[in-house]
Amino acid sequence: MELLIADDEPVARERLRNLVTELGHRVVAEAADAGQVRTALQTHRPGALLLDIEMPGERGIELAGELARSHPELVVILVTAHEAFGLQAFEAGVRDYVLKPVRRERLEQALERARHATDGSAQPDEPPAIRLRIGRREESVQLDAIDCFVTEDGCVVARGRDLEGFVEARLQDLEQALGDEVLRVHRGALAVARNVAGLETRNAGDHRLRFRDGRDPVPVSRRQLARVREFLRRHTRV
């Protein structure tokens, strides 16, 4: 895959260039600011852009929003020292992000997803990947490994049978982005639809959503109960 690197620090660009080359891709141009990115895109057609968020003048996040409109085919991967990916980057059309200092393994993951996006080789039913913060690590986790997203103390937590991590997004943002992949079960929880097993009724006012992997059921609010039952009628067998 052909790549464009944008970072105002020559040392950072050199490290990225070396890593990209090691991974079998080719850097067709480099830029130190937003203006140079626009100039490079006039003569090159890279499949992906490795974009630093902090550059002189126009910030990378603003440039990403512009490129999402002018070059929708370009996969933008944010390269940043900031741990919080943030809703702003999501809305700007950024597909992925890599933390500085850049690790080879993490960059390889991001570039592989970018390659699938540009050549159409991804499987149609491949589950989306979610960025999680697990302890001090940031990881990309397939959606089918997650049972639910819940809010706790103002944060969104993703939970599966063998994992738990923080998500840098609000529940409503996840619901909008994932669409039918998730099911609202109450004000503070979304269930991953593909992992739902059924409904457990403990009493007239206590209904719990069960998961295929046996994780503890999640309460279903009275307001969402009819919607959950309709979902189960459409997606599960009697």
Secondary structure by P-SEA (a helix, b strand, c coil): cccccccccaaaaaaaaaaaaaaccccccccccaaaaaaaaacccccccccccccccccaaaaaaaaaaccccbbbbbbcccccccaaaaaacccccccccccaaaaaaaaaaaaaaaacccccccbbbbbbbcccbbbbbcccccccccccccbbbbbcccbbbbbcccaaaaaaaacccccccccccccccccccccccccccbbbbbccccccbbbbcccaaaaaaaaaaacccc
